[in-house]
Amino acid sequence: MRTRRQRKCIVYRAYRGSATYSVWALIAANTLLFIAVLAHGDIIYTFGLQPSDWLERPWILLTSLFIHSNLWHIAANMISLYFFGRFLSMLTGEKIFLVIYFLGGIAGSLVYVLLASPYSIAIGASGAVFAIAGALAVMRPKLRVYIFPIPAPVPLWAAVVGGFVVISILPYVAWQAHLGGLVLGLTAGYFLRKRQRIIIF
């Protein structure tokens, strides 16, 4: 029978290393497809999410997560994915990290389908990234991070909520996907934190 202290050691040994393989794989896949978009712009219409068409092509709920329109778009998502994703994957392990990432992205796509114009097209990994950020914000809410242009560090939870509000009010932004991903991430973070308390503390 393991003691609580022994179980605590087991948890940290499992997740303590540089668990970023999945993060780098996602960044590489997004970057390669972004290069493909630069070469063939019609890829956006083939793999982007159009609400009126998703029942006939349900895979676009997922493929749209890997398509980005411009350099700023992919840079913002991949930088966020690297910092949030690396931390979360070390806390939870890569399998749980990937589950949150893809379920968050799909949840964002479904909310976009429900709330957006049926003939609009949504692309980008923002829903999945907000899921990762939301889960991390619940698990480590007091973690201090720097957000440009704020000169002082702010709590992670405030950075995530503030980032959601600021980004979502910008024009041509799929706030519906952000909302769906964030809600799933917050929910996942709640259950992970609850389980973590039972195992670790």
C-alpha positions in Angstrom: 0.0 0.0 0.0 1.6 3.3 -1.1 1.6 6.3 1.2 0.5 9.7 0.1 4.1 10.9 -0.1 5.0 7.9 -2.4 2.1 8.7 -4.6 3.2 12.3 -4.8 6.6 11.2 -6.0 5.1 9.0 -8.7 3.0 11.9 -10.1 5.9 14.2 -10.4 8.3 11.6 -11.9 5.7 10.9 -14.6 5.3 14.6 -15.7 8.4 16.4 -14.6 10.6 16.1 -17.7 10.5 18.3 -20.8 7.2 17.0 -22.1 7.1 19.1 -25.2 7.2 16.6 -28.0 3.5 17.0 -28.8 3.7 20.7 -28.6 6.5 20.8 -31.2 4.7 18.3 -33.4 1.6 20.6 -33.4 3.7 23.6 -34.1 5.4 21.8 -37.0 2.1 20.6 -38.5 0.6 24.1 -38.3 3.7 25.7 -39.9 3.8 23.2 -42.7 0.2 23.8 -43.5 0.6 27.5 -43.3 3.4 27.2 -46.0 0.9 25.2 -48.1 -1.7 27.9 -47.7 0.8 30.5 -48.9 1.4 28.4 -52.0 -2.3 27.4 -52.6 -4.7 29.8 -51.0 -7.7 27.7 -52.0 -6.8 25.3 -49.1 -8.6 27.7 -46.8 -11.9 27.0 -48.6 -11.2 23.2 -48.7 -10.3 22.7 -45.1 -11.7 25.8 -43.4 -14.8 25.5 -41.2 -18.0 26.7 -43.0 -21.1 26.1 -40.7 -23.4 25.5 -43.6 -21.2 22.6 -44.9 -20.0 20.8 -41.8 -22.6 18.0 -41.9 -21.5 17.0 -45.3 -17.8 17.5 -44.4 -17.5 16.9 -40.7 -13.7 16.6 -40.8 -13.5 20.4 -41.2 -14.3 20.7 -37.5 -10.7 19.4 -37.0 -8.8 20.4 -40.2 -9.7 24.1 -39.7 -7.6 24.1 -36.6 -4.4 23.7 -38.7 -5.1 26.4 -41.2 -4.0 30.0 -40.7 -4.4 33.1 -42.9 -1.3 35.2 -42.3 2.0 35.4 -40.4 0.5 37.3 -37.4 -2.3 34.8 -37.1 -0.1 31.7 -36.9 2.7 33.4 -34.9 0.2 34.5 -32.2 -1.3 31.0 -31.9 2.0 29.1 -32.0 3.7 31.3 -29.5 0.8 30.9 -27.1 0.7 27.2 -27.8 4.4 26.9 -27.0 4.2 28.6 -23.6 0.9 27.4 -22.4 1.2 24.0 -24.0 4.6 23.3 -22.6 3.6 24.1 -19.1 0.3 22.1 -19.2 1.9 19.1 -20.8 4.4 18.9 -18.0 1.6 19.1 -15.4 -0.7 16.6 -17.0 1.3 14.5 -19.4 1.2 14.6 -23.1 -1.9 12.3 -23.6 -4.1 14.5 -21.4 -2.6 17.6 -23.0 -3.5 16.4 -26.5 -7.0 15.4 -25.4 -7.7 18.9 -24.1 -6.1 20.5 -27.2 -8.2 18.6 -29.7 -11.5 18.5 -27.7 -11.1 22.2 -27.1 -10.6 22.8 -30.8 -13.6 20.7 -31.8 -15.7 22.3 -29.1 -14.7 25.7 -30.4 -15.7 24.6 -33.9 -19.1 23.4 -32.8 -19.9 26.6 -30.9 -18.8 28.5 -34.1 -21.2 26.4 -36.1 -24.0 27.2 -33.7 -23.5 30.9 -33.3 -21.8 32.2 -36.5 -23.1 33.1 -39.9 -23.7 29.8 -41.8 -21.7 31.1 -44.8 -18.6 32.4 -43.0 -15.4 30.5 -42.8 -13.3 30.0 -39.7 -9.7 28.9 -39.5 -7.0 28.8 -36.9 -6.0 27.0 -33.7 -7.3 29.7 -31.3 -10.1 27.5 -29.9 -7.6 24.7 -29.0 -5.1 27.2 -27.6 -7.8 28.8 -25.4 -8.7 25.4 -24.2 -5.1 24.8 -23.1 -4.9 28.3 -21.6 -8.2 27.8 -19.7 -7.1 24.5 -18.2 -3.8 25.9 -17.1 -5.5 29.0 -15.6 -7.7 26.8 -13.4 -4.8 24.5 -12.4 -2.3 27.3 -11.7 -4.4 30.5 -11.4 -1.7 32.5 -9.4 1.1 31.8 -11.9 2.5 35.2 -12.9 3.0 36.0 -16.6 4.0 39.0 -18.6 1.5 40.3 -21.2 2.5 43.0 -23.6 2.3 46.0 -23.1 1.7 45.6 -19.3 5.1 46.1 -17.7 4.4 44.1 -14.6 3.5 40.4 -14.3 -0.2 39.5 -13.9 -1.9 36.4 -12.6 -2.5 33.8 -15.3 -6.2 33.7 -14.8 -6.5 37.4 -15.4 -4.2 37.2 -18.5 -6.4 34.5 -20.0 -9.7 36.1 -19.3 -8.4 39.5 -20.4 -6.9 38.1 -23.5 -10.2 36.4 -24.4 -12.1 39.7 -24.0 -9.6 41.8 -25.9 -9.0 39.4 -28.8 -12.7 38.6 -29.2 -13.8 42.2 -29.7 -11.4 42.6 -32.6 -13.0 42.5 -36.1 -12.9 39.3 -38.2 -12.2 37.2 -35.1 -14.1 34.0 -34.4 -14.9 34.7 -30.8 -17.4 31.8 -30.9 -14.5 29.3 -31.3 -12.6 31.1 -28.6 -15.5 30.8 -26.2 -16.1 27.1 -26.9 -12.4 26.2 -26.4 -12.1 28.3 -23.3 -15.2 26.8 -21.6 -14.0 23.2 -22.4 -10.5 24.1 -21.0 -11.9 25.6 -17.8 -14.0 22.6 -17.3 -11.1 20.2 -17.9 -8.9 22.2 -15.6 -11.5 22.0 -12.8 -11.6 18.2 -13.0 -7.8 17.9 -13.3 -7.2 20.2 -10.3 -9.7 18.2 -8.3 -8.0 14.9 -9.2 -4.6 16.5 -8.5 -5.6 17.4 -5.0 -6.7 13.8 -4.3 -3.5 12.3 -5.6 -0.9 14.8 -4.6 -2.1 16.5 -1.5 
